[in-house]
Amino acid sequence: MKNKEYYNWLREKTVVTKDERTGWIAITTPFLGLFNDNIEIYAKLDNGKLILSDDGMTLANLELAGVPVLRSPKRKKWLEMVLLKHGITLNENNELQVIGTEKDFNQKKYSLICVIYEISDMAMMANKKNKFN
């Protein structure tokens, strides 16, 4: 797939929906998540700052898949390493979050999606024979 074709595919398959009540914008991406559903992230502009979040779904989905990340010291350490590598934070509501500006929106969105993918890989690594348990 050429760059232009990829860009067109990405543009056509991304759905943006604004919640007028809360001001949050849901961005449904064409990328598939842990349960083979589309990865969805959320964005909000607040006093010139752009907040991007997964709304806590990444860790909640892993919990549903039987991989409690925050209750395992090894998984938690690996999570912290992945977050640090991409500049993403974990807030008090267990949401993956990054703050930027409108100018760096694309990079921040990309980083958040990468983190969601990497963290979701813990479900694949979680078996009785693996050292990540």
C-alpha positions as CSV (number, residue, x, y, z in Angstrom):
1,M,0.0,0.0,0.0
2,K,1.4,3.4,-1.0
3,N,1.6,6.3,1.4
4,K,-1.3,8.1,-0.3
5,E,-3.5,5.0,-0.3
6,Y,-2.7,4.4,3.4
7,Y,-3.5,8.0,4.3
8,N,-6.8,7.7,2.4
9,W,-7.7,4.4,4.1
10,L,-6.9,5.9,7.5
11,R,-9.0,9.0,6.8
12,E,-12.0,7.0,5.4
13,K,-12.0,4.5,8.3
14,T,-11.5,7.0,11.2
15,V,-14.8,8.2,12.7
16,V,-14.9,11.3,14.9
17,T,-17.9,12.0,17.1
18,K,-18.3,14.9,19.5
19,D,-20.3,14.7,22.7
20,E,-21.7,18.3,23.0
21,R,-22.6,17.7,26.7
22,T,-19.0,16.9,27.8
23,G,-16.9,18.4,25.1
24,W,-15.0,15.2,24.6
25,I,-14.5,13.9,21.1
26,A,-14.5,10.1,20.4
27,I,-12.0,9.1,17.7
28,T,-12.7,5.6,16.4
29,T,-9.7,4.3,14.6
30,P,-9.5,1.5,12.0
31,F,-7.0,-0.3,14.2
32,L,-8.2,-3.4,16.1
33,G,-7.9,-3.8,19.8
34,L,-7.7,-6.7,22.2
35,F,-11.2,-8.1,21.5
36,N,-10.9,-7.4,17.8
37,D,-12.9,-4.2,18.1
38,N,-11.8,-0.8,16.9
39,I,-9.5,1.1,19.1
40,E,-11.2,4.3,20.3
41,I,-9.5,7.2,21.9
42,Y,-10.9,10.4,23.3
43,A,-9.8,14.0,22.9
44,K,-10.6,17.3,24.5
45,L,-9.3,20.8,24.2
46,D,-9.0,22.5,27.6
47,N,-7.4,26.0,27.9
48,G,-5.1,25.4,24.9
49,K,-4.1,22.0,26.1
50,L,-5.1,18.9,24.1
51,I,-5.9,15.9,26.3
52,L,-6.0,12.5,24.7
53,S,-7.2,9.5,26.7
54,D,-8.2,5.8,26.3
55,D,-10.9,6.4,29.0
56,G,-9.4,3.5,31.0
57,M,-10.4,0.9,28.5
58,T,-7.0,-0.6,27.8
59,L,-6.4,-1.8,31.4
60,A,-10.1,-2.6,31.9
61,N,-10.0,-4.9,28.8
62,L,-6.9,-6.6,30.1
63,E,-8.6,-7.2,33.4
64,L,-11.6,-8.7,31.5
65,A,-9.1,-11.0,29.6
66,G,-7.8,-12.2,32.9
67,V,-4.6,-10.2,32.9
68,P,-4.7,-7.8,35.9
69,V,-1.8,-5.5,35.1
70,L,-1.8,-3.3,38.2
71,R,-1.9,-6.3,40.7
72,S,1.3,-7.8,39.3
73,P,4.6,-6.1,40.2
74,K,6.2,-7.4,37.0
75,R,3.4,-6.3,34.7
76,K,3.1,-3.0,36.5
77,K,6.9,-2.4,36.0
78,W,6.6,-3.3,32.3
79,L,3.6,-1.0,31.9
80,E,5.5,1.9,33.5
81,M,8.4,1.2,31.1
82,V,6.1,1.3,28.0
83,L,4.4,4.5,29.2
84,L,7.7,6.2,29.9
85,K,9.1,5.2,26.4
86,H,6.1,6.9,24.7
87,G,5.5,9.8,27.1
88,I,2.1,8.6,28.2
89,T,0.9,8.8,31.8
90,L,-1.5,6.7,33.8
91,N,-3.9,8.9,35.8
92,E,-5.8,8.1,39.0
93,N,-8.7,6.6,37.0
94,N,-6.4,4.1,35.3
95,E,-6.7,6.0,32.0
96,L,-3.8,6.2,29.6
97,Q,-3.4,9.9,28.9
98,V,-1.2,12.3,27.1
99,I,-1.3,16.1,27.0
100,G,-0.2,18.2,24.1
101,T,-1.3,20.9,21.7
102,E,-3.2,21.0,18.5
103,K,0.1,21.2,16.6
104,D,1.4,17.9,18.0
105,F,-2.0,16.1,17.9
106,N,-1.0,13.5,15.3
107,Q,2.2,12.5,17.1
108,K,0.4,12.3,20.5
109,K,-2.4,10.3,18.9
110,Y,0.1,7.9,17.3
111,S,1.9,7.5,20.7
112,L,-1.3,6.7,22.5
113,I,-2.3,4.1,19.9
114,C,1.2,2.5,20.1
115,V,0.9,2.3,23.9
116,I,-2.5,0.7,23.7
117,Y,-1.1,-1.9,21.3
118,E,2.0,-2.6,23.3
119,I,0.1,-2.9,26.6
120,S,-2.6,-5.1,25.1
121,D,0.2,-7.5,24.1
122,M,0.3,-8.5,27.7
123,A,-2.7,-10.7,27.1
124,M,-0.6,-12.7,24.7
125,M,2.2,-13.0,27.1
126,A,0.1,-14.1,30.0
127,N,0.2,-17.8,30.3
128,K,1.4,-20.2,33.0
129,K,4.8,-20.8,31.3
130,N,5.6,-17.1,30.7
131,K,7.8,-15.1,33.1
132,F,5.5,-12.0,32.9
133,N,3.0,-13.6,35.4
